[in-house]
Amino acid sequence: MIVKEEFLSRLRKIFGLNLYEVRVWTALLSRGVSTAGELSDISEVPRSRTYDILESLEKKGFVVMKLGKPIKFIALKPTEVVERVKKNVMRNAKTMSKRLDELKTSDVLGELSTLYTKGIKYIEPTDLSGAIRGRHNVYNHLDMMIRGTEKNLIIATTAEGLNRKFEALRSALERAKKKGVSIKIAAQITPKNYKVAKDLSKFAEVRHGKIKSRFALKDNNEVMLMILDDAEVHPNYDLGIWMNSPFFGQALGQIFSHTWDKMTPLNKVKIKG
């Protein structure tokens, strides 16, 4: 059996399998029914690991063990596997969500918060910075920043970035507005993102600017800089630099303020086509 590594890699990401699991599964798919020994030879997975791998695949809903001797395993239809995996993911997510909701009112969270409060006292302000890799992680951190904003929030993004942020951060921005946070969003407004800009204007002041930048500033002290061009970098390799620096934050806020005054309010933007 010859399966390209690129295809195996895609399967691993889609179904959340490790390398041995995806090799054994595809090997079984190519045979329909097979023993652990045969699958070990086909998949080139060590025989000592194959039974464990098959048990794991069985629990996850990818295969079924056939009764009788020698023990054989039956491959399920891929469409059935998709449905089973989907149900498992939803069930696990529901269980985990329930646990996290219960954690909010438990003494465990109180103890964790105490540890954090004590630990944060010993951190130098310059230590409150870090690199965040991957656009998904960057947006998760932006969501956290927005939820913690008390007074004002500034977001500068690209034309395409405006669409992404609307999808990923709308709920957090809406909640921030209800708290009384002043929100300013600067981006290049185009026919492709004008509708999104209009929707965002319900809870933020949106202006059109030709500058190409990507950053967020919370309360003039906490900054997220996206340092790569989103038109050229793959989302998995996007990079954000986060820092808690009132000195830098205030300086960035002043610079933005001068640029903001020169930008075009959304209601004066003329879109062709």
Secondary structure, 3 states (H helix, E strand, C coil): CCCCHHHHHHHHHHHCCCHHHHHHHHHHHHHCEEEHHHHHHHHCCCHHHHHHHHHHHHHCCCEEEECCCCCEEEECCHHHHHHHHHHHHHHHHHHHHHHHHHHCCCHHHHHHHHHHHHHHCCCCHHHCEEEEECHHHHHHHHHHHHHCCCCEEEEECCHHHHHHHHHHHHHHHHHHHHCCCEEEEEECCCCCCHHHHHHHCCCCEEEECCCCCCEEEECCCEEEEECCCCCCCCHHHCEEEEEECHHHHHHHHHHHHHHHHHCEEHHHCCCCC
